[in-house]
Amino acid sequence: MKTKILILGGNGFIGSTFVDFFASNPECEVYATKHLNSNYCKNVKATYLQVDLRLKDDVQRLFDQARPDVVIHAAAVTTGSKDDIERPYLHVTDNTIINALVFEACHIFKVKHCIFFSCTVMYQSKDTSQSESDWKISDKLIDSYFGVANMKIYAERLCEFYSRLGETKYTAIRHSNVYGPRDKFDLDKCHVLPAMIRKVIEANGSLEVWGDGTAKRDLIYIDDLINFVSLVIKNQTDAFELFNCGYGQAFSILDIINIIKNIVKKPELQLVFNNSKPNIPTTLILNCSKANETLNWYPITTLQIGIDKTVKYYKEVLCSQ
């Protein structure tokens, strides 16, 4: 009997990549949700269901129709750092509703395993790596992340709560910035790496950098995240687990820009720093030793290789449209 995999957010960057991965496995039957009326990244081997995950009736109907064994929760309202600063509420209300309804449905329909993509926004800015246990509920949150961090923390606690009530296993993954082909390159909504790729490619002579370029980010290539989830499904035994998932190294905005400049052959591009633009000057490095030891997982895609693949996607797919 095939394993039924339900991927929420199946027409987004992360979700659509997971759809392709599991749809290529003959032992899996894949269902995927899409909120927008779009065929973006549609896989002919998957069954797509258009639902609004903010509506309880839609969520219940979805689970009743798909009857999944495994749920990969990649649906979320996401934008970039500009909204983190100017309109942080955009990431709070809808996501809280979606998460609560999804976790409840997993419990009611006795899903075997629910995997939730959390985030790292609750961590303090530090030059040393941080493990899952390094963050405490009493720790002060970064002001720009206060709302979204509390939303993610609440979702993680809901996972743990439901794991105590029934037969469903829950996994919350605090992943670093995920990037790769199919990422969002809309400058109003995307994260730092795809934004830099687009800006460098489109730049002529000079490039505006928000902030001073010293902020540092841990990053993870999409294929490494897929491998992580595969190992979680295979190896997790406890009812609830919380994992870090990242490269385990911090890269400055300048590091990222210089790699992109070399890949696109624009080493002469002059950088113009603008400190008046929205900027969150933090440093994050994830300690992933728990995943190393528990799952035997290690990231294998270097930043150079990952960015090169992402640049090729942008040039071949988006620039040709």
Secondary structure, 3 states (H helix, E strand, C coil): CCEEEEEECCCCHHHHHHHHHHHCCCCEEEEEEECCCCCCCCCCCCEEEECCCCCHHHHHHHHHHHCCCEEEECCCCCCCHHHHHHCHHHHCHHHHHHHHHHHHHHHHCCCCEEEEECCCCCCCCCCCCECHHHCCCCCCCCHHHHHHHHHHHHHHHHHHHHHCCCCCEEEEEEECEEECCCCCCCCCCCCHHHHHHHHHHHCCCEEEEECCCCCEECEEEHHHHHHHHHHHHHHCCCCEEEEEECCCCCEEHHHHHHHHHHHCCCCCCEEEEECCCCCCCCECCECCHHHHHHHCCCCCCCHHHHHHHHHHHHHHHHCCC
